């Protein structure tokens, strides 16, 4: 009767395969420490040959010895040339990143648009401020168009701009107009089949 892999012991690191795992298991049974050390080094060399591209990585030997310890379930007593990973460090979770949570007035615009408008309000009146405001307004229209492909009226953008700026920036749709955005047509892939010559 055949024995299937699904019926065998689960591999700690399946990428090395069952043969390497059996070599590690055998190494753990060797009584003589010197022979056990030689066996461990042979296994490391075999593991290194399985993945030649790993040899280019920094500290690749250290990683291989870590993997050997993991595959032996940390039971292999040999003279490790590196300080190998500890069992308790296998499941360590990264320290959560603390984000400064701030209320976003309109999610489709995001926090950066809010900050850009606030910065534009600090500019002295003049051409530079007017140009910046129009750039922001066009960007706002583009952001809305990305979530809603229907035509967006400029008056709606100007109303949102006034809301974000707390009334400090007011644009009239009669005197100001924003860019018209359209969905770019999908590029057609060139046919790989060449026409047969008659």
N, C-alpha and C positions, 0 to 999 in steps of 0.2 A: 504494500500500500504506500502511495506517495505521501510525503510530508510537505505541506505547503508553508510558505513563509508566514502566512497569517496565523499558523498554528505554533510558530516558534516564538522565542522571547523577543520582545520589542527592542529594537536597536536604539541606543542612546543617541548616536549620531548616524542616521541612515546613509548620509552621503559617502561614508567610508565603506559601506557594504558589510555583509555578514562575515566574509573571510577575515577582514581586519579585526572584527569584533572577536572572532574565535581565536585569533593570534593573541589578542589582549587577555582573553580569558585564560588561555594556556600560560601566558607569562605570569599571571597571578598565582599559578599553581607551582611554579619552580621554587624549590626550597633554597638552593644555593644563591646567595645575594649577588655574587659576581656574575653568574650565568643569567640571573634575572635582569641585571643591568644591561648586559650584552643584548639580551632579547628585546628589551625596551628600546634600545638604540636602533636595532634592526627594524622594529615596527615603525619608529619615527621616520627612518629613511624610506620605507615602503609608502607611508602616508604622504611623504613629500613628493615621491615619484607619481603618485596618483593625480596630484594637482600641481603641475609644474608652474602654473601662473602664480600660485601662492608664494613661490620662492622670491618673487619680486617685491612682495609687501614687506614693510618694516616689521621687525619682531616676528617673522613668520614661524621661526623655530619655537619661540615662546608659545605661540598659539597652538602649535602641534602638541607640545607637552601638556598644555591645558586640556586639549581634546583627549589625549591618552588618559589623563587622570579621570576625566568625565566618563570615558568608555569603561574604565575599570571600576566605576562607581566609587572612586577615591580609595580603593582597597589595594592598589598596586604600590608596594613598598620598595621604591628604588631611589637611587641618588639623582633626584631631579636637578638639572643644570640651572633651572629657573625656579622662582617661587611661583608655584602653580595656583590656579584659582581655587578658592575655598567653596565647599558645597553651599554655604549660606549666601554666597555672593552670586549664585546662579540665577536666582529669581529676584534680584534687587530691582526696584523700580526707580526711574529717574525722579529727581526732585521736581515737583510741579512748579511751573513757571507762573509767577504772580503777575497778572495783568491788571492794569489800572482800569477798572470798569467804569465807564462813563456812559451816560445816556445818549443814544443816537436819536436825533429828532426824526429823521426819515432814513430808514435803513438802505433804501436803494441809492442814496447819495453817499452814505458812509460818513465817517468822522472827519476824513481829510477835507472834504468839500466844506464842511462846517468851519474847519480851521482856516481854509483858504479865504473864505468870505470874511471871517473875522480879521484876517491880515489885510485884506483889501480895504476894509473899513478904516484902517489906521493910515492908509495912504493919503497924502494931501490931494485935494481936488486938482484935476488936470488930465492931460492926455494919457499919461502913464496909468493912472487909476482907471480911467474909462476903458483902456485897452485890456487891463487885467480883469475887470468886471465882465467884459464881453467874452474873454477866454473862459472864465469860470462858468458863465451862463451857457456857452456852447458845450462845455464839458458836462454840465448838468443835463442838458438835453440829450447828449449822447448816452449818458448812463440810463436815463429813462427809456430811451429807444432800445437799449439792450434787453430790457425786461418786457417791453411792450412794443412790438413791431409796428403798431398803428401810429399814424401821424400825431405828433405831440405839438400842441399849440404853444407858440412863444409866450403868450400871456400867462400860461400855467407856470412856465419856468420863471418868469419875472415875479409872479406872485410868491413862489417858493423862495426866490432870492430875497425878496423883501422880508419874508418871514424869518429866514436865517439871519439876516442882518439887523433884525429888530427895527425895521423901517428906515435904516440908514442908507440903504441902496434901493432906489426906485427907478425902474425902467418902464417905458411906455411902448407897447407893441406897435403903436402907430408910427413911432419915430425910430425904433430899433428892430432889427430882424436878425434871427439866428440862422445858422447853417441848416440845410436840409440833409438829413441822413437817410441813406438807403442801404438795404442789405446787399452786400457784394454777391454777385452770382457765383455759384459753386463752379470751381474749375473742373473741366472735363478731362478725365485721364486719357492720355493718348493710347490708342489701341496697340497692343504689343504684336498683334498678328499682322504680318505683312501680306499684302495682296499678291496672290499667285500670278506669275506672268503667264500669259496665254501663249 
